[in-house]
Amino acid sequence: MQIPDRIKDELLLAKMHGLKFKEWMVMKRYLLRVLPSQMRTYFSTRDSYTKQQHLNEFENELVKYYYSQTSNILRLPHD
């Protein structure tokens, strides 16, 4: 799945401002706050019964992209 340029730009901007994400959920919250609402549809929602997060295909690609850009491994839910 292709990562939109707007999301890549926001991650680059965060990196330029010295933000270093260590956990997936922190990075996800940051992106959900800075992106327009129509781009939020790329992200998964938590399970309504268990309330746990499960990464979708897009989010897995985003984690890999972040690692390729920063060499930081994000701590994922349930790690």
C-alpha positions as CSV (number, residue, x, y, z in Angstrom):
1,M,0.0,0.0,0.0
2,Q,1.3,3.4,-1.0
3,I,1.9,6.0,1.8
4,P,0.5,9.4,0.8
5,D,3.0,12.2,0.5
6,R,1.2,14.3,3.1
7,I,1.8,11.7,5.7
8,K,5.5,11.4,4.7
9,D,5.8,15.2,4.9
10,E,4.3,15.3,8.4
11,L,6.8,12.6,9.6
12,L,9.6,14.6,8.0
13,L,8.4,17.8,9.7
14,A,8.2,16.0,13.0
15,K,11.8,14.7,12.6
16,M,13.0,18.2,11.7
17,H,11.5,19.5,14.9
18,G,13.3,16.8,16.9
19,L,10.3,14.5,17.6
20,K,11.5,10.9,17.9
21,F,8.8,8.4,18.3
22,K,9.4,5.2,20.3
23,E,5.9,3.9,20.4
24,W,3.5,3.3,17.5
25,M,0.5,4.7,19.4
26,V,2.3,8.0,20.2
27,M,3.1,8.4,16.5
28,K,-0.4,7.5,15.5
29,R,-1.9,10.1,17.8
30,Y,0.4,12.7,16.5
31,L,-0.5,12.0,12.9
32,L,-4.3,11.8,13.7
33,R,-4.0,15.3,15.2
34,V,-2.1,17.0,12.3
35,L,-3.7,15.3,9.3
36,P,-7.0,16.4,7.8
37,S,-10.0,14.3,8.8
38,Q,-10.3,12.6,5.4
39,M,-6.8,11.1,5.8
40,R,-7.8,9.5,9.1
41,T,-9.5,6.7,7.2
42,Y,-6.2,5.1,6.5
43,F,-5.8,4.2,10.1
44,S,-7.4,1.4,12.0
45,T,-9.7,1.7,14.9
46,R,-9.6,-0.3,18.1
47,D,-11.7,-3.4,18.5
48,S,-15.0,-2.4,20.0
49,Y,-15.2,-5.4,22.3
50,T,-11.6,-5.9,23.5
51,K,-10.6,-2.2,23.1
52,Q,-7.2,-3.4,21.7
53,Q,-5.4,-1.9,18.7
54,H,-4.6,-4.0,15.7
55,L,-2.5,-2.6,12.9
56,N,-3.8,-2.8,9.4
57,E,-1.8,-3.1,6.2
58,F,-1.3,0.6,5.8
59,E,0.0,1.0,9.4
60,N,2.4,-1.8,9.0
61,E,3.8,-0.1,5.9
62,L,4.0,3.2,7.8
63,V,6.0,1.5,10.6
64,K,8.4,0.1,8.0
65,Y,8.7,3.5,6.3
66,Y,9.5,5.2,9.6
67,Y,12.2,2.6,10.4
68,S,13.7,3.1,7.0
69,Q,13.9,6.9,7.5
70,T,15.0,7.0,11.1
71,S,16.4,3.5,12.1
72,N,14.1,3.7,15.1
73,I,12.0,0.6,15.9
74,L,8.6,1.5,17.1
75,R,7.1,-0.4,20.0
76,L,3.9,-1.9,18.8
77,P,0.7,-2.6,20.8
78,H,1.1,-6.0,22.6
79,D,4.9,-5.9,22.5
